[in-house]
Each structure stands twice: as C-alpha cells, then as structure tokens.
Amino acid sequence: MDLSAATDELYGVAPEEFVATRKRLASEAKKAGDAGLAKRIGALRRPTLSAWAVNQLARSASTELGWLFDVGAHLRSAWESGTHMGGMDQRRSEVVNHLVRTARSLAAKAGRPLREQALREVEETLHAATMDPEVAGEVGSGRLTQPRSHVGFGPVGGLAGQPPPPRPDEERQRVEEERRRGEERQHEEEQRREREQRHYAEQARAAATAAREAERSLAERESEVAALQRTRAGAAEDVQRLRSELQSAVRRDETAAQRLSAAEQGRTIAARRVEEARRRSDEAQSRL
C-alpha cells in the first residue's frame, strides 16, 4: 500500500465511513512498519458533502467531466488570446448543469441527498474548474476535500502576458471565512459521527450482553424441558404398566365371579340333596 492507493480508497468511501477507513488504513500502514505513511494517511482531511459529491463525479462520470475540462481549456485559450469565445460560455453552462444533476442523482442513490447549499457548492466548484487548471486537476483526481470557487471574470492568469487580477481584501476575507466555516462544519460533522459511532458501539455491546443472557436463559429452559420430558416418559410407562395390571385384575375378577356363581349353584344343589336325605331319614325313623 502507498499513499496514492490509500488516498484513492479513502476518498471513494461514504462521508460517514471516512474516519473509520482512515484509521484502518493508517493502522495497516503502521503494522506494515511505515510510520511515515501512517502519519500522512492520518493527516488526510475528510471531504465536505459537496466535495464528496464532486469526487463521485470523478469516479462515475469521468466522460462528462472530460467535456467540462475541454470547454474550460477552450475558454481559457480564447480569453488569453483575446479571441471570440463563440458559444463556449453557453456550452459550459450546459455541461455544468448536466454534471450538477448527475451529482445530485449519484448522491441520492447513495442515500445522501444534496441540499441547495451543497448543490450551489458543487456548481461553483465545477465553474472554478473551467477557469483554474489547478482546480480542474483537483476535481479530476477525485480527492477534493473542500468546495472551490473562482473570483473574477476571467481565468486564472488573465490575459496573455499579464498577471491575474488581484483579489479585493473583502473577497479574500470572504473566501477565508468560507474556508474556516467549512473546516468548522467538517470538524463538527466528524465529532458528530464519532459520537454516533460510540453510541452504536454501546448499543452493540448492550445487545450482545442481552443476547448472552437470553442464550443462558434458553439453555436453562431447554434443560428444564428435557427433565420434564423424562419425567413424563416415566409416568407414561407407569400408566401403561398400571393399565396392564388393571386389565389383568379385571380378567381375574371376571373368572372368579364365574367360578363363584358355579360354586353357589353347586352349593344350592348340595343343600337340596341334604334336605332330601334328612327328610327320608326322618321318614325311615318314623316307620321304624
């Protein structure tokens, strides 16, 4: 891994993933024994939302950006030579408007819609890229960290052989104030993201603890269910055994009842015979 590869990867991720990715890449560089690379990676600034949207154009709409750079080159050439620009200014507006719509669409698909302020910053950056070759190089690299703007009516460098017109003090102050505010917003956004990450990490730890507790409770319930299933199986065996014994006792009772009935019938017959024998004996005694 070198700085260029790390930078390409870093400025290609979503804004909320920037800090975590920067830490990971710096850690990988440090583990590889390159402390200097780790320090340079750690110093890379997180892009604003509008700068991130312009970087997406460099990755997903490079052909259209090429149109913008060509128009900018023609405009600067015409301005420096003092020749008529023809329809280049209108062509620039058409290409810039198309790229702004593309940036808005790409951001919306990524789940990060651009508000009016961010769209204006994207538009100003694209206009600046047609007037300033340095800005064009930053836009084309896909590593922009802040939106850019161009002050003045002509390209950087002015007319051929003349230095660029100086910026007024108020304009310099405005640009510096915008830069400072942009850095403050970026810092606040990074802090907010870090707070969110800590909050989500705490939620994840709490959820993991709750999951472990639930797993222990489930294991206890499963053990209890298994014990009750064994108890029920033993009871079912006892019921089956007792049912079998009951059926055997019923059969014995039925057999005994049948035998008792037969015995009672035999006793009745024997009693009749005894009575008859006694009667005959009495008669014999009387005759005797």
Protein Blocks (a to p, Z undefined) as FASTA:
>chain_A
ZZklmmmmmmmpcfklmmmmmmmmmmmmmmnopaklmmmmmmpccddfklmmmmmmmmmm
mmmmmmmmmmmmmmmmmmmnopaekjmlmmmmmmmmmmmmmmmmmmmmnopacdfklmmm
mmmmmmmmmmmmklmmmmmnopafbdcddedjbdehiaghiacddddfklmmmmmmmmmm
mmmmmmmmmmmmmmmmmmmmmmmmmmmmmmmmmmmmmmmmmmmmmmmmmmmmmmmmmmmm
mmmmmmmmmmmmmmmmmmmmmmmmmmmmmmmmmmmmmmmmmmmmmmZZ
